[in-house]
Amino acid sequence: MQQAAEIERPHRGTLFVEEAEIISHSHLEGDQHILRLQAPKCAAKALPGSFVHLQCDPMLAMRRPLSLMLVDSEAGWVDILYKALGEGTRLLTQRQPGETISMIGPIGTPFKPTPERTRPLLIGGGVGMPPMVFLADSMRQSGAKTSPLVILGSEVPFPFNASQSKLEVAGIDADTNAAMPLLEEWGVASRLASLQGYNGTHQGYVTDLARRWLDSLSSDERTQVEIFSCGPHPMLEAVAAVARDYGLPCQVSLEEFMACAVGGCAGCAVEVTTESGTAMKRVCVDGPVFDANQVFPAVG
């Protein structure tokens, strides 16, 4: 009976409620913030694509789902990049180092890279950037011989001081050289896109850069590409179209409003396409990562 119960509850033993202490709280341009929390149980189990459910303020009952950007399992801390958009996250901006925050995590089905595909393409937009950073960090620490390219887009100032990249990226103009410094330190190539005219960024969409890079590859090189993405729904739909046009596998992490975030309320359910037809899946525990074709099937 115990074995049957474990099969029925695949997330048992993977979610933790912790009183996480705030180590640091940075406040950046564009009402963006980076919160570092001491949460050893979550840090030990978190994987790229995981998120946490935070109680932003003791007087606010409803928690908020926030993606993980960096995790140090040995030191026991997690970093969360978030943008203040509503009452909960605005209250969260007022929390100070030394305070504790009730947190549930890590939650969700993570990204699952294919070892044989050695040229992963990671595309993040807005608050979808953090999972791409976490995934890139995981890839570099895995020991696998991969050469990821990270393309990030934002319509507000980037939450880091973009630097001029020293890492070449085939197919992308030399003038498009703004990169994320942390990724540069890791030796992971990155490029930035925006419609706001930021210096060194591509003046357009992340998918423009993705197509330019893919067009520069040989047919054999493209067989090594797999796409991972997180961001606003329209961006993910465009990324899924890119993957379909080039015949590439693609995993997307969905952003959705959540109440319980642990699979109980089904308030975050979305329609997906499966082998047996359409079905409703919960973004919190069945996702947030799905195969792009399940969420954005080909039309016609």
Summary of the structure (lengths in Angstrom):
residues: 300
radius of gyration: 18.9
end to end distance: 46.7
largest distance: 62.6
contacts: 1000
relative contact order: 0.13
helix: 26%
strand: 32%
